[in-house]
Amino acid sequence: MPSKAPGLLLGLGLGGFVDGIVLHEILQWHHMISSTRSPDTLAGLEMNVVADGLFHVGTWLLVMAGSTMTVVSWRQRRLAPNWSFHFGLLLAGWGVFNVVEGLIDHVLLEVHHVRDDLGGPLAWDVGFLAFGVVQIGVGWLLHRRGVRQLETVRS
């Protein structure tokens, strides 16, 4: 059976990249510490850009860890995952990222909210968490389908 760790790590990292690239950079709804250091001043924006950069370093490390584990599995001649197995884990990992990041950064620490540009309405934070839970559920169902397919091939 293929390892689950590479897919989950890649999902965590890629989910973080989507969050950082889309919400922080393209839409500019928030930055990593925009609730504690307003990006409305040059000094505040500079601190937020550095925090966003450190966040991206962390997501890059997750992707590198998942990629490294994938190559290690290949070198050990482990069974390659099918698409359902792998994509399900990617989606579940992305969902785990959204739930953990949402609970820690939006709810507990309140360093930013999904829509800081609107004053951080709670509905956006709750929607973000709900989206993450759906991603985990759908991802896990896809993954389980992939496991069943692999078990059928092996028997």
C-alpha positions as CSV (number, residue, x, y, z in Angstrom):
1,M,0.0,0.0,0.0
2,P,1.4,3.5,-0.8
3,S,2.3,5.8,2.0
4,K,-0.3,8.4,3.0
5,A,2.2,11.0,4.4
6,P,3.5,12.4,1.0
7,G,0.0,13.2,-0.2
8,L,-1.0,14.8,3.1
9,L,2.1,16.9,3.3
10,L,1.8,18.0,-0.3
11,G,-1.9,18.9,0.4
12,L,-0.9,20.9,3.5
13,G,1.8,22.8,1.6
14,L,-0.2,23.4,-1.6
15,G,-3.2,24.5,0.4
16,G,-1.0,27.0,2.2
17,F,0.3,28.2,-1.2
18,V,-3.2,28.7,-2.5
19,D,-4.1,30.6,0.7
20,G,-1.0,32.8,0.5
21,I,-1.1,33.5,-3.2
22,V,-4.8,34.0,-3.7
23,L,-6.0,35.5,-0.4
24,H,-2.8,37.4,0.6
25,E,-1.4,38.5,-2.7
26,I,-3.9,38.5,-5.5
27,L,-7.1,39.4,-3.6
28,Q,-5.2,41.1,-0.8
29,W,-8.0,40.3,1.7
30,H,-5.6,39.9,4.5
31,H,-1.9,39.3,5.3
32,M,-0.4,37.0,7.9
33,I,-0.5,39.5,10.7
34,S,-2.9,42.2,9.3
35,S,-5.1,42.3,12.4
36,T,-2.1,43.0,14.7
37,R,0.0,45.1,12.3
38,S,-2.2,47.1,9.9
39,P,-0.9,47.0,6.3
40,D,-2.3,50.6,5.9
41,T,1.1,52.1,6.8
42,L,4.4,51.4,5.0
43,A,6.0,49.9,8.1
44,G,2.9,47.8,8.7
45,L,2.9,46.6,5.1
46,E,6.6,45.7,5.3
47,M,6.1,43.6,8.4
48,N,3.1,41.8,6.8
49,V,5.1,41.1,3.7
50,V,7.9,39.6,5.8
51,A,5.3,37.5,7.8
52,D,3.7,36.4,4.5
53,G,7.2,35.4,3.2
54,L,7.9,33.3,6.3
55,F,4.5,31.7,5.9
56,H,5.5,30.8,2.3
57,V,8.8,29.3,3.5
58,G,6.8,27.0,5.8
59,T,4.5,25.9,3.0
60,W,7.5,25.4,0.7
61,L,9.1,23.2,3.4
62,L,5.9,21.1,3.6
63,V,5.9,20.6,-0.2
64,M,9.6,19.7,-0.2
65,A,9.0,17.2,2.6
66,G,6.1,15.6,0.7
67,S,8.1,15.5,-2.5
68,T,11.1,14.0,-0.8
69,M,8.9,11.3,0.8
70,T,7.5,10.5,-2.6
71,V,10.9,10.0,-4.1
72,V,12.0,7.9,-1.1
73,S,8.9,5.7,-1.6
74,W,9.7,5.3,-5.3
75,R,13.3,4.3,-4.4
76,Q,12.0,1.7,-2.0
77,R,9.8,0.4,-4.9
78,R,6.6,0.9,-3.0
79,L,3.4,0.7,-4.8
80,A,2.5,4.0,-6.5
81,P,-0.8,5.5,-5.5
82,N,-3.7,5.7,-8.0
83,W,-5.3,9.1,-8.7
84,S,-8.2,8.7,-6.1
85,F,-5.8,7.7,-3.4
86,H,-3.4,10.6,-4.1
87,F,-5.8,13.3,-5.0
88,G,-8.0,12.4,-2.0
89,L,-5.0,12.9,0.3
90,L,-4.1,16.2,-1.4
91,L,-7.6,17.5,-0.9
92,A,-7.8,16.2,2.7
93,G,-4.4,17.8,3.5
94,W,-5.5,21.1,2.1
95,G,-8.6,20.9,4.2
96,V,-6.6,20.1,7.3
97,F,-4.5,23.2,6.5
98,N,-7.6,25.3,6.2
99,V,-9.1,24.0,9.5
100,V,-5.9,24.3,11.5
101,E,-4.9,27.7,10.1
102,G,-8.5,29.0,10.5
103,L,-8.8,27.8,14.1
104,I,-5.4,29.1,15.1
105,D,-5.0,32.3,13.1
106,H,-8.6,33.4,12.7
107,V,-10.2,32.2,15.9
108,L,-7.6,31.7,18.7
109,L,-4.9,34.2,17.9
110,E,-6.9,36.6,15.7
111,V,-3.8,37.7,13.8
112,H,-6.0,37.9,10.7
113,H,-9.4,37.0,9.4
114,V,-10.4,35.8,5.9
115,R,-11.7,39.3,5.0
116,D,-9.7,41.8,7.0
117,D,-10.5,44.3,4.3
118,L,-14.2,44.2,5.5
119,G,-13.3,44.4,9.2
120,G,-12.9,40.6,9.6
121,P,-16.6,39.5,9.5
122,L,-17.1,36.2,11.4
123,A,-19.2,34.7,8.6
124,W,-16.1,34.5,6.3
125,D,-14.1,32.8,9.0
126,V,-16.8,30.2,9.6
127,G,-17.2,29.7,5.9
128,F,-13.4,29.1,5.6
129,L,-13.6,26.5,8.3
130,A,-16.7,24.8,6.8
131,F,-14.9,24.7,3.4
132,G,-11.9,23.0,5.1
133,V,-14.2,20.4,6.8
134,V,-15.8,19.6,3.4
135,Q,-12.4,19.3,1.8
136,I,-11.3,16.8,4.5
137,G,-14.5,14.8,4.1
138,V,-14.5,14.6,0.3
139,G,-10.8,14.0,0.2
140,W,-11.0,11.2,2.6
141,L,-13.9,9.6,0.6
142,L,-11.8,9.8,-2.6
143,H,-8.8,8.4,-0.8
144,R,-10.8,5.5,0.5
145,R,-12.1,4.8,-3.0
146,G,-8.5,4.7,-4.1
147,V,-7.6,2.3,-1.3
148,R,-10.4,-0.1,-2.4
149,Q,-9.2,0.1,-6.0
150,L,-5.7,-0.8,-4.9
151,E,-6.9,-3.7,-2.7
152,T,-8.9,-5.1,-5.7
153,V,-5.8,-4.9,-7.9
154,R,-3.6,-6.7,-5.2
155,S,-6.1,-9.6,-4.7
